[in-house]
Amino acid sequence: MSIEPPESTVAPPEGSVEATSSDPSRRTFIATTTVVGGAIVAGGLTAGPAVFGAESAEAADAPPSSRVSLTVNGERRTVTVDNRTSLLDLLREHLHLTGSKKGCNAGACGACTVLVDDRRVNSCLTLAIRLDGAAVTTIEGLAKGDRLHPLQQAFIDQDAFQCGYCTSGQIMSGVGCIDEGHTGSPEEIREFMSGNICRCGCYVKIVRAVEQTAHGK
């Protein structure tokens, strides 16, 4: 037969604080603890964001930007861009000149080739803010009204494209190649056009188009 110990009849020591029904239990304390705007509010105590090392709203400022002025296809253009903006994105996203294509976006395919001060550049690797005051020529600036540039016409004559995605970069690189004087032979043209990739394999006809333009063939 079990014998339960009798309830203690000993009164709490004088001066001690006895728990009353009005004191919050552990369950009540947890249930009434809330998170408000990133701060924990519990029992009238507030722990702000600084407790957790959170950054203040001022730390989320917009990235730095700059104004850049370029002469694009003979027209002076001034825009404000994020300092990280490439020339390709400035042309496509800000000036809506979408003839220059974004292929690899790493300078390996040449689809984005444009002329900057008459020199060939991969516009995807060129920061726009470094070109303030420069003259940029894109595929849209080659034709004179309805009259195509001779190399554009040669690409049509030689059927030097298939899908056409790389064509604008090929033509711009070809114009630069001709102006640089690197058209002495098919081998030289291939060497100095090697940075432009054609996934359709139209290289033979591209070389013929450059030869036609350079030598009137």
C-alpha positions, 0 to 999 in steps of 0.5 A, a space after each residue: 500500500 502506497 503512502 502519499 506524503 502529506 501536503 506541506 503545511 509549512 508557510 513560506 519564509 517571511 519576506 519571500 515572494 510567493 507566485 500568484 495567479 497574476 504572474 505570467 507563466 512560461 507559456 504565457 510569456 512565450 505566447 505574448 512575445 512578439 517581433 515588431 519591425 525587426 525588434 523583439 518586444 517582450 515584457 515591455 523590453 525592446 531589443 532593436 535591430 542593433 542587437 542583431 547587427 542589422 544594417 540601418 536603412 541608410 546602408 541600402 543606398 542606390 549604387 553610384 551613377 554618373 553622367 556620360 556623353 557619347 556621340 553615337 552614330 553621329 548624334 550626341 547622347 547624354 545619359 545617367 547610368 550605374 557606374 557598372 553599366 557596360 557600353 553594350 547595356 547602355 546601347 541596348 537598354 538606354 539608347 534602344 539600339 538593339 542591333 549589337 547583340 549580347 552573346 556570351 557577355 564575356 568578350 569571347 564571341 564578338 556579337 557585340 562588336 562596335 567601333 569606338 573612335 574607329 577601333 573595334 571593341 567588345 562592348 560587353 567588356 567596355 565600361 560606358 563611363 570610361 568612354 565620355 566624349 568618345 564616338 561610337 558607331 554601331 550597326 545602325 549607323 553604317 547605312 546612309 539612309 536607304 543606301 547600305 554600307 558596302 560590307 552590308 551589301 557584300 554580306 547579302 551578295 555573298 549570302 554570308 549569314 544564316 541565323 543572323 545573330 552574329 551578323 552585326 558583330 561580324 560586319 562591324 569587325 569586318 569594317 574595322 578589319 578593312 580600315 586597319 588594312 588587314 585584308 591582304 589575303 583570306 588567311 589574314 582576314 581570318 586571323 584578324 576576324 578570329 574573335 568573331 564566332 559564327 555558330 552557323 559556320 559561314 566563315 568562308 562566305 564572311 571572308 569573301 564578303 570582306 574581300 569583296 568590300 576591300 578589293 572590289 571583287 
